[in-house]
Amino acid sequence: MKKIIAKRSNKFHLFLLLIIAFIIIEGYDIITLINNDANGWQKEIIKFLLTFAFFDFLYYKLLSIPKNIIVLENDILLIYKDRFEEIRIPINDILSISNKVDSKKKSSTLVINTKDRGIRIYGIGNLKAVMDELNQLLKEKHDAN
């Protein structure tokens, strides 16, 4: 049984997709602005945003690189922190699950404490629902044992 519990947050990438959609819809006006009306620094900013949005779209959407994905498979929690790092944690080894809030950055981090180490996972969307589901899994496993 394989169950996806969490995926990374896509808010920033959705913003870049909105930029791309706006550019496609208003494409002629932006090209005219770049060619005729914009000053040197305005052209550079527009070109930078277009380039950044394009490569961000290619990297995250077309290549579909897993990042911060949590999957439950046969009582083993699989955490894909980036494309090359996979962490396997048996459910029975998990001691606690908590979240750490950084008030300066206004971001939350999922912290999974095991017998051996603590694992921090950044950038998960809907962190409260993920924590509730993981805590429910832990409760079911500990009640079964």
KEMIMI-532513 format. One record per residue: x, y, z of N, C-alpha, C, O in turn; residue in three letters. Coordinates in steps of 0.1 Angstrom, whole numbers, padded with zeros to 4 digits, always signed. Atoms other than C-alpha are relative to their C-alpha. Last residue first. Layout:
// residues N
XYZXYZXYZXYZALA ...
END
This chain:
// residues 145
-0011+0007-0007+0016-0030+0192-0003-0001+0015+0005-0006+0023ASN -0001+0013+0005-0016-0021+0174+0011-0009+0007+0009-0021+0009ALA +0011+0008-0005-0021+0009+0196+0000-0014-0004-0004-0023+0003ASP -0003+0003-0014+0014+0021+0188-0011-0007+0007-0009-0015+0016HIS -0011+0010-0001+0008+0017+0151+0003-0003+0014+0005-0015+0017LYS +0005+0013+0004-0026+0035+0152+0010-0011+0001+0007-0022+0005GLU +0009+0005-0010-0012+0064+0172-0006-0014-0003-0006-0023+0005LYS -0008+0004-0012+0017+0068+0149-0009-0006+0011-0006-0016+0017LEU -0007+0012+0003-0006+0069+0119+0008-0006+0011+0008-0018+0014LEU +0011+0011+0001-0029+0094+0135+0007-0013-0003+0004-0023+0003GLN +0003+0003-0014+0002+0116+0144-0011-0011+0001-0010-0020+0010ASN -0012+0008-0005+0013+0114+0107-0003-0004+0015+0001-0015+0019LEU +0000+0013+0006-0022+0125+0096+0011-0009+0005+0010-0021+0007GLU +0012+0008-0005-0025+0153+0120+0000-0014-0005-0002-0024+0002ASP -0003+0004-0014+0010+0165+0112-0011-0008+0006-0008-0018+0012MET -0011+0011+0001+0002+0165+0074+0003-0005+0014+0005-0017+0016VAL +0007+0012+0004-0031+0184+0081+0010-0011-0001+0007-0023+0002ALA +0009+0005-0010-0013+0210+0101-0006-0013-0004-0007-0022+0004LYS -0008+0008-0010+0015+0214+0075-0009-0006+0011-0006-0017+0016LEU +0010+0005-0009-0008+0224+0047+0006-0008+0011+0003-0020+0013ASN +0013-0007+0000+0021+0229+0022-0010-0007+0010-0009-0020+0011GLY +0011+0009+0002+0055+0215+0031-0013+0008+0001-0015+0016+0010ILE +0008-0003+0012+0084+0239+0026-0012-0009-0003-0015-0012-0015GLY +0004-0014+0003+0110+0226+0050-0010+0000-0012-0009-0008-0020TYR +0005-0001+0014+0116+0191+0064-0007+0013-0002-0016+0017+0005ILE +0008-0012+0002+0137+0186+0095-0004+0001-0015+0004-0002-0024ARG +0001-0003+0014+0148+0151+0105-0009+0013-0001-0020+0013+0004ILE +0011-0009+0002+0159+0143+0141+0001+0005-0015+0011+0008-0020GLY -0003-0014+0004+0182+0114+0147-0013+0008-0001-0024+0002+0001ARG -0014-0003+0004+0187+0078+0159+0002+0015-0002+0013+0020+0001ASP -0009+0005-0010+0156+0069+0179+0014+0004-0003+0022+0006+0006LYS -0001+0014-0001+0135+0091+0157+0009-0004+0011+0015+0004+0018THR -0010+0005-0009+0123+0127+0159-0001-0015+0000-0011-0021+0003ASN +0003+0014-0003+0104+0141+0129+0012-0005+0008+0023-0006+0003ILE -0011+0006-0007+0104+0179+0127-0005-0014+0004-0014-0016+0011VAL +0004+0013-0006+0081+0196+0102+0012-0007+0005+0022-0008-0002LEU -0009+0012+0004+0093+0232+0096-0006-0012+0007-0009-0012+0019THR +0001+0012-0009+0071+0263+0096+0008-0011-0005+0010-0013-0018SER +0001+0013+0007+0078+0297+0080-0001-0011+0011+0004-0009+0022SER +0014+0003+0001+0073+0333+0091-0002-0013-0008-0011-0014-0017LYS +0002+0004+0014+0110+0340+0084-0015-0003-0003-0019-0004-0015LYS -0007-0010+0008+0114+0359+0117-0003-0003-0015-0006+0007-0023LYS +0008-0013+0001+0088+0339+0135+0006+0010-0009-0001+0019-0014SER -0009-0010+0000+0104+0305+0127-0007+0014-0002-0012+0016-0013ASP +0004-0012+0007+0079+0279+0137+0011+0011+0002+0015+0014+0013VAL -0008-0011-0005+0090+0244+0146-0003+0012-0009-0002+0012-0021LYS -0003-0010+0010+0065+0216+0140+0008+0011+0007+0005+0015+0019ASN +0003-0014-0004+0063+0184+0158+0003+0009-0011+0008+0006-0021SER +0002-0009+0012+0063+0146+0153-0004+0014+0005-0013+0015+0013ILE +0010-0011-0001+0075+0122+0180+0001+0008-0013+0010+0008-0021SER +0003-0003-0014+0093+0089+0186-0010+0011+0001-0020+0010+0008LEU +0004-0014-0002+0094+0074+0151-0004+0003+0015-0013-0004+0019ILE -0011-0008-0005+0112+0041+0150-0003+0014+0003+0005+0021+0009ASP -0002+0004-0014+0080+0020+0148+0012+0008+0006+0013+0009+0018ASN +0010-0007-0009+0070+0038+0116+0003-0002+0015+0001+0006+0023ILE +0011+0009-0005+0102+0026+0099-0009+0007+0010-0004+0015+0018PRO +0002+0001-0014+0121+0055+0084-0011-0009+0003-0023-0007-0001ILE +0010+0011-0003+0135+0056+0049+0000-0001+0016+0010-0003+0022ARG -0002+0005-0013+0152+0088+0037-0011-0010+0003-0023-0007+0001ILE +0012+0007-0004+0156+0094+0000+0003-0005+0014+0013-0011+0017GLU +0000+0005-0014+0181+0120-0012-0013-0006+0004-0024+0001+0003GLU -0010+0010-0002+0189+0125-0049+0000-0006+0014+0007-0016+0017PHE +0000+0010+0011+0160+0145-0063+0009-0012+0004+0006-0023-0001ARG -0003-0006+0013+0154+0164-0030+0001-0012-0010-0003-0023-0007ASP -0003-0014-0003+0140+0157+0004+0004+0008-0012+0001+0020-0014LYS -0009-0005+0011+0122+0126-0006+0003+0014+0002-0005+0023-0001TYR -0001-0014+0001+0109+0111+0027+0010+0004-0012+0021+0000-0011ILE -0010-0004+0010+0097+0075+0027+0000+0015-0001-0011+0021-0004LEU +0002-0013+0004+0079+0064+0059+0011+0004-0010+0023+0004-0006LEU -0012-0008+0001+0079+0027+0061-0003+0013-0005-0009+0015-0015ILE -0005-0004-0013+0049+0007+0073+0014+0007+0000+0021+0007+0011ASP -0003+0013-0008+0044-0009+0039+0006+0004+0013+0017-0002+0017ASN +0001+0013+0008+0046+0024+0020+0005-0011+0009+0016-0012+0013GLU +0000+0012-0009+0039+0058+0035-0002-0012-0009-0011-0013-0017LEU +0008+0011+0004+0050+0087+0013+0001-0011+0010+0011-0014+0016VAL +0000+0011-0010+0064+0121+0022-0010-0011-0004-0022-0008-0007ILE +0012+0008+0002+0074+0145-0006+0001-0011+0011+0011-0017+0012ILE +0008-0001-0013+0098+0173+0003-0013-0008-0002-0024-0002+0001ASN -0006-0007-0010+0111+0175-0033-0009+0001+0012-0021+0006+0010LYS +0007+0001-0013+0103+0153-0062+0009+0008+0010+0021+0007+0010PRO -0009+0004-0010+0116+0166-0095-0006-0001+0013-0011+0009+0018ILE +0007+0005-0012+0088+0169-0120+0010-0007+0010+0008-0019+0013SER -0008+0011-0005+0111+0176-0150-0006-0008+0012-0001-0019+0015LEU -0002+0009+0010+0084+0196-0167+0009-0012+0004+0007-0023+0000LEU +0013+0005+0006+0070+0214-0137+0003-0011-0010-0003-0022-0010LYS +0010+0006-0009+0099+0221-0114-0012-0007-0006-0017-0016-0001TYR -0006+0008-0011+0129+0227-0136-0010-0007+0008-0009-0019+0011TYR -0007+0012+0005+0112+0239-0168+0004-0010+0011+0002-0022+0011LEU +0010+0008+0006+0089+0263-0150+0005-0013-0005+0000-0024-0002PHE +0006+0006-0012+0118+0277-0130-0011-0010-0004-0013-0020+0001ASP -0009+0011-0006+0137+0281-0162-0006-0006+0012-0005-0018+0014PHE -0001+0010+0010+0108+0301-0179+0009-0012+0006+0004-0024+0005PHE +0013+0007+0000+0100+0322-0148+0001-0012-0009-0004-0023-0006ALA +0001+0008-0013+0137+0331-0144-0013-0008+0000-0012-0020+0004PHE -0010+0011+0000+0141+0340-0181-0001-0008+0013-0002-0020+0012THR +0004+0010+0010+0109+0361-0182+0009-0012+0001+0005-0023+0000LEU +0012+0006-0005+0118+0379-0149-0005-0011-0010-0009-0022-0006LEU -0004+0009-0011+0153+0386-0161-0012-0008+0005-0011-0020+0007PHE -0007+0012+0005+0141+0399-0194+0004-0010+0011+0003-0022+0009LYS +0010+0008+0007+0116+0422-0177+0006-0012-0006+0001-0023-0005ILE +0008+0006-0010+0143+0435-0153-0011-0009-0006-0013-0020-0002ILE -0008+0010-0007+0168+0441-0181-0009-0007+0011-0008-0020+0012GLU -0001+0012+0009+0142+0459-0202+0007-0011+0007+0004-0023+0006LYS +0013+0006+0000+0134+0482-0172+0000-0012-0010-0006-0023-0007GLN +0002+0008-0012+0170+0489-0166-0013-0007+0000-0014-0018+0005TRP -0009+0012-0001+0176+0500-0202-0002-0009+0012-0002-0021+0010GLY -0014-0005-0002+0145+0522-0204+0009-0013+0001+0004-0024+0001ASN -0006+0002-0012+0112+0507-0218+0015+0006+0000+0021+0006-0010ALA +0003-0010-0010+0091+0522-0246+0009-0002+0013+0011+0008+0020ASP +0001-0014+0002+0103+0507-0278+0000+0008+0012+0008+0018+0013ASN -0006-0005+0012+0115+0471-0280+0000+0015+0000+0010+0021-0005ASN -0014+0003+0000+0108+0459-0245+0007+0007-0011+0018+0012-0010ILE -0006-0007-0012+0074+0476-0243+0015-0002+0000+0023+0008+0002LEU -0001-0014+0004+0065+0463-0278+0007+0009+0011+0015+0017+0008THR -0011+0000+0011+0074+0428-0267+0001+0014-0005+0013+0019-0007ILE -0013+0001-0007+0053+0434-0235+0012+0000-0010+0022+0007-0008ILE -0002-0012-0007+0023+0446-0255+0014+0000+0007+0021+0010+0007ASP -0004-0010+0010+0025+0417-0280+0003+0013+0007+0013+0020+0004TYR -0013+0002+0006+0026+0391-0252+0004+0012-0009+0016+0017-0009GLY -0004-0014+0004-0003+0403-0231+0013+0001-0008+0020+0010-0007GLU +0012-0008+0003-0019+0369-0229+0003+0014-0005-0002+0018-0015ILE +0006+0006+0012+0014+0350-0231-0012+0008-0004-0014+0010-0016ILE -0009-0004+0012+0031+0374-0207-0006-0006-0013-0005+0000-0023ILE +0002-0014+0003+0002+0371-0182+0008+0004-0013+0003+0012-0021PHE +0013-0001+0006+0003+0333-0184-0003+0015-0004-0008+0017-0015ALA -0001+0005+0014+0041+0334-0178-0014+0001-0007-0014+0005-0019ILE -0008-0009+0008+0037+0357-0148+0000-0005-0014-0001+0003-0023ILE +0009-0011+0003+0008+0335-0135+0008+0011-0008+0002+0017-0017LEU +0008+0004+0011+0032+0305-0138-0010+0011-0004-0014+0012-0015LEU -0007-0001+0012+0057+0324-0117-0008-0005-0012-0007+0001-0023LEU -0002-0014+0003+0032+0329-0090+0007+0002-0013+0004+0010-0021PHE +0013-0005+0005+0022+0293-0091+0001+0014-0004-0005+0018-0014LEU +0000+0004+0014+0059+0285-0086-0013+0003-0007-0013+0006-0019HIS -0009-0009+0008+0060+0306-0055-0001-0004-0014+0000+0005-0023PHE +0005-0014+0001+0029+0289-0040+0009+0009-0009+0004+0016-0018LYS -0002-0005+0013+0039+0253-0048-0004+0015-0002-0006+0019-0013ASN +0009-0012+0003+0043+0239-0013+0004+0006-0014+0016+0007-0017SER -0006-0013-0003+0060+0205-0012-0010+0011-0004-0018+0009-0013ARG -0008-0005+0011+0040+0174-0011+0005+0014+0004+0000+0020+0013LYS -0003-0015+0001+0026+0155+0019+0008+0002-0013+0016-0006-0018ALA +0005-0007-0012+0010+0121+0028+0002+0015-0002-0007+0023+0001ILE -0007-0013+0000+0012+0101-0004-0006+0008+0011-0018+0011+0011ILE +0008-0012-0003+0000+0066+0003+0008+0012+0001+0017+0013+0009LYS -0008-0013+0001+0014+0034-0010-0009+0011+0001-0020+0012-0005LYS +0008-0012+0000+0000+0000+0000+0009+0012+0000+0018+0014+0008MET 
END
